[in-house]
């Protein structure tokens, strides 16, 4: 259920009806939000029909119509078209609704320039597990966002997982490196484990099942445990055992340094994208 100052009585407008918007809408409805209070604007007729049939929400092809009376506007469009979309709806935001941007690499300064300096804006970086309602998102608000609007933003993102407030916009890049890009890191590890399992004699089906359940179990243990990941690793690494041999190999081959280099590279690319968008 939603926190106090509930999003449930607010009107929401989604600009863009793709996967992330679909995920957020599904999560909100599952938690009791009224379909009557949601409008999605999308230029593609098939997307509008799909969303209307799937969720019973309002749809339109007119962005300005969608945002005109909305309490919250979620910009769920590709970064490449964000400037055009944002500038296109600026005149319809005179009532100063909360605007949530889920586009990667679009800075707050750019959003404010396109939407208006007085507009309350939250930048967020959700990740793809939001599609199965186990997402993680970092949120950063400009100074125009009040406490009620912060709660609205938090409730919307928490409908598909968890969210964390950030004190500094630069932390969005770290969020990108940890949770935004993070699912791909785990997918790569799972892909490798499955392949090696087959090489060691398991069938593809057995190797895949064991790998996926092991990943799920490890995450569940970490979430439910009162100790950190390092301690959990030590607890399953018996001296002189098979796990110790594997962990020692990882360490000898520089796994932690490689992860550090990879995640730093993700941050650097996020910073490059922000400069490219602003230029």
TORLO-592885 format. One record per residue: x, z, y of N, C-alpha, C in turn. Coordinates in steps of 0.001 Angstrom, whole numbers, padded with zeros to 6 digits, always signed. Layout:
N
XZYXZYXZY...
//
This chain:
279
+000844+000000-001194+000000+000000+000000+000882+000000+001249+000239-000235+002400+000985-000360+003630+001160+000977+004326+002199+001033+005164+002468+002227+005947+001422+002405+007039+001479+003557+007690+000652+003803+008860+000935+002729+009901-000023+002446+010811+000032+001297+011705+000034+000021+010862-000882+000002+009921-000889-000991+008864-000993-002418+009363-000284-003300+008644-000394-004731+008881-001773-005239+008468-002506-004467+007695-003727-004952+007062-004800-005375+008047-004790-004851+009262-005799-005220+010245-005280-006235+011257-004061-006675+011114-003458-007622+012040-003669-009054+011559-003716-009978+012520-003833-011388+012165-002446-012000+012079-002201-012753+011020-000890-013341+010758-000986-014855+010778+000016-015474+011397+000130-016928+011388+001486-017308+010816+001478-018108+009778+002712-018622+009191+002887-020060+009646+004036-020361+010233+004368-021737+010569+005296-022245+009483+004770-023081+008641+005490-023531+007455+004886-022918+006220+004553-023745+005249+003893-023249+004044+004700-023453+002780+006018-023307+002888+006894-023499+001733+006964-022302+000813+008039-022246+000023+008159-021219-001011+008173-019796-000460+008942-019566+000619+009040-018205+001124+007723-017745+001740+007062-018629+002481+005753-018285+003035+004764-018002+001914+004783-018831+000885+003890-018635-000254+004137-017285-000914+005405-016929-001057+005763-015645-001650+005250-014488-000820+005483-014533+000486+005043-013451+001369+003520-013317+001357+002838-014428+001410+001372-014393+001401+000865-013797+000094+001441-014233-001027+001029-013689-002318+001256-012195-002403+002409-011729-001898+002699-010301-001914+001753-009502-001041+001431-010023+000136+000510-009340+001039-000884-009218+000423-001361-010301-000150-002695-010283-000746-002746-009318-001930-001679-009279-002710-001641-008381-003870-001691-006924-003445-001181-006643-002249-001185-005271-001752-002419-004952-000903-003407-005839-000928-004674-005537-000289-004916-006161+001057-004033-007063+001495-004236-007691+002788-005370-008702+002713-006139-008844+003780-007294-009740+003801-006871-011189+004015-007329-012066+003129-007033-013491+003261-007620-014067+004540-008701-013465+005023-009335-013961+006249-008440-013826+007470-007457-012925+007395-006579-012664+008543-005282-013463+008507-005176-014387+007559-003962-015189+007430-004268-016660+007698-003449-017257+008560-003523-018700+008811-002151-019303+008587-002106-020427+007903-000858-021158+007706-000979-022525+008361+000036-022866+009142+000106-024201+009724+001214-024984+009030+000851-026144+008524+001827-026983+007822+001433-028441+008039+002402-029323+008313+002067-030728+008576+001664-031507+007325+001961-030958+006149+001701-031679+004898+000334-031271+004341-000546-032231+004216-001909-031958+003763-001925-031306+002390-001069-031779+001487-001045-031236+000128-000674-029758+000134+000254-029362+001009+000622-027947+001112-000551-027113+001599-001269-027618+002593-002419-026876+003119-003494-026710+002049-003757-027766+001314-004777-027697+000262-004364-026736-000845-003074-026765-001206-002582-025858-002248-002740-024403-001831-002346-024084-000618-002424-022704-000134-003867-022240+000003-004725-023125+000480-006132-022763+000630-006773-022481-000722-006485-023329-001699-007062-023157-003032-006473-021952-003749-005172-021734-003582-004502-020639-004288-004867-019275-003735-004983-019177-002402-005143-017868-001777-006446-017673-000996-007142-018757-000694-008359-018626+000101-008096-018294+001555-006933-018674+002060-006560-018384+003447-006943-019558+004346-006788-019360+005648-007054-020414+006618-005834-021318+006751-006055-022606+006908-004947-023538+007081-005244-024492+008228-004183-025019+008805-004305-025964+009910-003030-026787+009993-003094-027893+010706-001893-028684+010985-001438-028487+012420-002133-027619+013167-001869-027391+014579-001183-026038+014771+000119-026054+015039+000870-024808+015210+000317-023952+016344-000013-024566+017450-000508-023816+018598-001837-023136+018295-002682-023815+017562-003954-023210+017161-003703-021997+016266-002721-022114+015382-002437-021027+014441-001943-019774+015152-001107-019941+016167-000472-018775+016786-001266-018204+017956-002240-018942+018455-002905-018585+019709-003488-017180+019721-004048-016734+018595-004663-015399+018553-004008-014492+017522-002803-014855+017066-002134-014087+016018-001430-012861+016589-001459-011771+015827-000671-010583+016168+000773-010735+015721+000959-011479+014627+002294-011710+014076+002428-013190+013737+003534-013791+014152+003832-015182+013832+005104-015203+012988+005013-015766+011793+006175-015874+010905+006664-017311+010922+007869-017513+011433+008461-018849+011476+009194-019089+010164+008556-019844+009277+009092-020085+007937+009408-021565+007772+010222-022073+008702+010603-023481+008672+012104-023592+008491+012559-024790+008167+013990-025021+007969+014745-024849+009289+015984-024347+009226+016765-024157+010450+016886-025421+011303+016923-026567+010641+017137-027822+011361+015980-028161+012307+014790-027656+012029+013630-027973+012877+013159-026763+013672+013882-025644+013593+013429-024420+014240+013307-024589+015753+014282-025215+016392+014222-025364+017847+012976-026138+018270+012720-027249+017610+011549-028060+017935+010255-027279+017747+010147-026557+016636+008933-025787+016351+008770-024642+017340+009856-023905+017582+009789-022746+018474+009420-023155+019896+010070-024171+020397+009759-024630+021749+008344-025180+021831+007865-025747+020731+006529-026309+020711+005418-025278+020809+005686-024044+020336+004645-023004+020370+004847-022002+021503+005925-022137+022263+006239-021135+023287+005068-020892+024241+004420-021963+024689+003328-021816+025650+002133-021071+025069+002001-021065+023743+000872-020394+023101+001161-018929+022793+002342-018439+023203+002731-017058+022907+002600-016144+024126+001739-016523+025071+001604-015728+026302+001091-014319+026017+000398-014132+024877-000099-012795+024518+000985-011954+023847+002197-012518+023715+003380-011827+023193+003165-011194+021810+002822-012010+020832+002765-011495+019459+004169-011242+018942+004285-010480+017874+005564-010320+017192+005894-011633+016494+007105-012115+016675+007561-013326+015986+008660-012931+015009+008495-013326+013756+009485-013048+012707+010103-014372+012282+011420-014478+012389+012127-015676+011951+012822-015396+010631+012571-016254+009644+013247-016091+008360+014221-017240+008104+014630-017903+009177+015566-019026+009053+017003-018529+009137+017829-018995+008239+019235-018598+008230+019993-019278+009362+020937-018539+009964+021846-019123+010922+021292-019354+012314+020080-018882+012608+019502-019040+013939+019627-017710+014669+020440-017665+015713+020737-016413+016395+019557-015935+017230+019580-014644+017561+018545-014079+018416+018564-014724+019792+019750-015006+020316+019835-015622+021638+019170-017000+021644+019351-017754+020569+018701-019066+020474+017192-018912+020370+016738-017981+019549+015304-017754+019386+014661-017348+020702+015332-016465+021447+014787-016023+022726+014752-017166+023734+015755-018018+023707+015780-019168+024623+014637-020126+024319+014327-020301+023042+013294-021252+022641+011883-020679+022729+011745-019358+022476+010423-018735+022419+010036-018016+023705+011030-017710+024540+010778-016951+025767+011456-015596+025699+012087-015204+026774+012880-013977+026800+012032-012723+026613+010737-012786+026915+009877-011609+026798+009260-011469+025414+009510-012412+024533+008868-012412+023213+009490-011376+022285+008687-010525+021642+009225-009609+020625+009609-010403+019375+010855-010301+018979+011350-011111+017862+012082-010239+016854+011835-010507+015583+012604-009906+014494+013256-011034+013714+014572-010960+013600+015312-011877+012733+015438-011230+011376+015196-011980+010331+015393-011382+009006+016029-012376+008061+016713-011817+007076+017372-012615+006061+016848-012187+004699+015740-012785+004238+015258-012470+002887+016037-013285+001855+015874-012970+000596+016542-013758-000436+015527-014304-001437+015991-015186-002304+015073-015910-003181+014326-015037-004187+014836-013877-004646+014013-013047-005528+012699-012582-004900+012550-012783-003584+011250-012533-002951+010171-013395-003597+010574-014520-004178+009615-015404-004837+008972-014738-006045+009627-013720-006606+009049-012961-007715+008873-011498-007299+008736-011288-005992+008419-009991-005392+009447-008899-005726+010698-009294-005824+011796-008341-005964+012904-008677-004963+012497-009075-003770+013439-009514-002763+014120-008371-002032+015141-008723-001280+015844-007779-000409+016084-008476+000915+015779-007796+002015+015898-008423+003328+016526-007477+004335+017346-008013+005218+017849-007273+006364+017068-007688+007596+016702-006727+008445+015885-006997+009627+016617-006550+010885+016557-007389+011922+017117-007032+013228+016116-007379+014314+015802-006406+015173+014796-006581+016222+015440-006655+017599+014859-007473+018483+015319-007439+019867+014646-006276+020599+015000-006070+021834+014547-004878+022556+013074-004933+022928+012429-006082+022759+011007-006222+023085+010099-005737+021961+010664-005501+020790+009869-005078+019633+009599-003583+019711+008313-003199+019664+007975-001777+019719+007866-001198+018308+007633+000096+018214+007635+000765+016908+006519+000261+016005+005353-000032+016577+004246-000560+015775+004615-001917+015195+005248-002750+015994+005653-004070+015517+006764-003976+014479+007644-002982+014626+008661-002769+013596+008011-002454+012255+006992-001612+012297+006277-001265+011066+005594-002489+010474+005018-003336+011335+004390-004568+010860+005405-005449+010137+006565-005652+010760+007594-006493+010154+008058-005919+008821+008269-004621+008803+008728-003957+007578+007700-004104+006464+006424-003907+006793+005375-004027+005782+005284-005439+005216+005431-006426+006080+005345-007811+005620+006467-008123+004639+007706-007736+004972+008828-008024+004066+008785-007146+002824+008307-005911+002973+008221-005026+001810+007152-005463+000819+006282-006373+001231+005270-006901+000308+005907-007695-000821+007167-008127-000632+007839-008896-001681+009180-008271-002075+009335-006967-001812+010584-006309-002205+010911-005137-001303+012142-005089-000825+012574-004024+000081+013162-004642+001341+013230-003840+002403+013865-004305+003631+014687-003175+004234+015722-003554+004992+016605-002587+005636+016792-003010+007094+016630-002048+008016+016841-002339+009429+018326-002311+009765+018742-003235+010598+020131-003356+011010+020269-002957+012476+021370-002299+012813+021613-001865+014186+022267-002948+015031+022922-003884+014375+023677-004914+015078+023351-006269+014467+023111-007269+015299+022763-008598+014777+023857-009180+013906+025124-008854+014213+026230-009377+013416+026131-008956+011956+025416-007856+011689+025261-007391+010316+024420-008352+009471+023665-009229+010131+022884-010233+009402+023807-011083+008531+025005-011391+009040+025945-012201+008263+026408-011460+007013+026606-010137+007134+026970-009345+005957+025820-009308+004959+024582-009211+005470+023405-009250+004595+023359-010583+003849+023675-011652+004559+023712-012975+003926+024700-012993+002763+025881-012402+002989+026916-012403+001954+026545-011525+000769+025843-010404+001031+025510-009468-000043+024245-009888-000784+023121-009950-000069+021859-010204-000757+021330-011622-000583+021636-012256+000562+021151-013615+000762+021740-014583-000251+023053-014586-000353+023749-015435-001325+023924-014745-002667+023746-013422-002690+024034-012617-003873+023398-013058-005178+022112-013489-005169+021527-013913-006446+022345-014989-007154+022941-015888-006385+023749-016949-007005+024972-016384-007711+025541-015308-007163+026695-014692-007828+026297-014207-009229+025148-013514-009281+024691-012987-010570+024282-014114-011519+023674-015176-010966+023320-016314-011815+024573-016944-012422+025655-017015-011622+026907-017579-012134+027478-016705-013247+027442-015392-013051+027926-014479-014093+027081-014607-015354+025757-014666-015182+024877-014805-016348+025104-016143-017049+025283-017194-016249+025559-018514-016831+026821-018469-017689+027860-017827-017158+029131-017738-017881+028985-016898-019146+028291-015761-019051+028097-014908-020224+027337-015643-021319+026318-016396-020923+025558-017164-021912+026463-018175-022616+027279-018885-021841+028157-019908-022410+029172-019300-023368+029779-018186-022947+030783-017550-023800+030133-016968-025051+028922-016446-024899+028207-015944-026074+028024-017022-027126+027707-018229-026678+027553-019357-027604+028895-019709-028238+029953-019724-027413+031295-020024-027933+031730-019002-028982+031224-017764-028847+031588-016711-029796+030707-016704-031036+029751-017650-031109+028981-017805-032327+027490-017537-032225+026996-017080-031086+025561-016838-030939+024828-018149-030666+023559-018193-031009+022756-019347-030626+022484-019282-029127+022127-020420-028553+021826-020465-027124+020687-019503-026785+019664-019474-027625+018503-018625-027366+018881-017146-027400+019630-016748-028422+020018-015346-028555+020941-014936-027409+021914-015787-027085+022848-015463-026015+022115-015315-024684+021164-016195-024432+020412-016126-023179+019568-014854-023120+018846-014551-024186+018002-013358-024203+018822-012087-023984+019941-011984-024689+020775-010797-024554+021367-010684-023151+021797-011811-022589+022378-011801-021248+021363-011374-020207+020180-011965-020239+019163-011662-019228+018683-010221-019334+018479-009748-020560+018020-008366-020719+019106-007374-020300+020350-007728-020553+021457-006866-020138+021536-006789-018613+021360-007922-017942+021365-007934-016476+020210-007106-015931+019035-007282-016511+017868-006507-016082+018093-005024-016319+018607-004677-017478+018827-003270-017808+019859-002613-016907+020936-003339-016611+021973-002792-015736+021410-002540-014333+020639-003488-013820+020046-003316-012487+019069-002148-012479+018269-002031-013526+017286-000947-013598+017976+000410-013669+019042+000496-014464+019809+001747-014536+020378+002121-013176+020930+001124-012472+021533+001391-011166+020484+001844-010151+019316+001227-010182+018248+001587-009250+017749+003005-009509+017625+003356-010772+017026+004641-011123+018039+005779-011208+019325+005463-011146+020363+006486-011292+020638+007197-009976+021143+008432-010073+021535+009184-008886+023041+009128-008658+023740+008241-009390+025179+008042-009171+025418+006589-008776+026592+006330-008201+026853+004974-007722+027278+004045-008856+027414+002765-008519+027720+001753-009527+029080+001986-010180+030042+002463-009399+031370+002714-009964+031312+003766-011057+030530+004824-010828+030397+005875-011831+029656+005362-013058+028620+004547-012856+027911+003972-013999+028859+003130-014848+029717+002372-014186+030692+001569-014931+031614+002460-015750+032081+003547-015136+032972+004458-015862+032262+005082-017064+030983+005373-016906+030230+006017-017982+030083+005132-019223+030063+003810-019024+029920+002913-020183+031259+002339-020646+032348+002801-020018+033674+002299-020378+034429+003377-021144+034279+003378-022454+034939+004375-023292+036441+004089-023377+037274+005110-023249+038727+004918-023346+039117+004259-024667+039902+003200-024562+040383+002529-025754+039363+001632-026417+038208+001455-025818+037140+000677-026432+037082-000773-025986+036031-001462-026417+035875-002892-026121+035598-003142-024641+034765-002274-024058+034435-002460-022637+035667-002265-021770+036474-001278-022104+037692-001041-021327+038592-002266-021371+038722-002879-022542+039563-004070-022653+039037-005182-021739+037715-005381-021738+037121-006422-020891+037320-006111-019407+037078-004856-019021+037215-004471-017613+038667-004617-017161+039603-004208-018003+041016-004348-017652+041386-005812-017423+040813-006693-018217+041067-008129-018046+040532-008617-016713+039308-008193-016397+038743-008566-015094+039652-008105-013956+040089-006865-014034+040916-006306-012966+042278-007005-012890+042890-007250-014052+044194-007903-014080+044129-009313-013487+042976-009970-013657+042806-011334-013153+042318-011367-011705+042155-010187-011095+041821-010130-009667+040364-010370-009342+039452-009913-010197+038026-010165-009967+037543-009577-008644+037933-008324-008351+037447-007699-007120+037973-008419-005880+039224-008860-005919+039774-009607-004787+039079-010960-004645+038751-011569-005769+038051-012856-005733+036656-012698-005128+035946-011637-005504+034635-011372-004928+034750-011141-003427+035760-010378-003033+035957-010098-001607+036197-011400-000842+037008-012275-001393+037303-013558-000755+036048-014426-000673+035272-014435-001750+034060-015254-001779+033032-014776-000768+032818-013463-000703+031808-012922+000208+032246-013043+001663+033548-012898+001910+034061-013130+003257+033861-014587+003657+034042-015486+002703+033793-016902+002959+032338-017169+003310+031420-016457+002657+029999-016607+002966+029708-016162+004398+030333-015060+004822+030162-014580+006203+030699-015613+007192+031864-016149+006904+032467-017138+007800+031583-018368+007928+030978-018790+006820+030100-019966+006868+028836-019664+007660+028298-018453+007527+027119-018064+008296+027419-018108+009793+028610-017656+010169+029021-017681+011577+029187-019110+012075+029725-019969+011220+029868-021383+011584+028504-022027+011796+027545-021708+010906+026205-022289+011024+025530-021869+012321+025735-020606+012707+025128-020115+013953+025701-020883+015146+027002-021149+015139+027622-021892+016236+027134-023330+016249+026968-023930+015061+026487-025303+014977+025083-025436+015535+024247-024425+015259+022860-024451+015729+022790-024268+017234+023675-023408+017766+023657-023101+019197+024238-024234+020024+025069-025071+019408+025748-026139+020171+024837-027319+020433
//
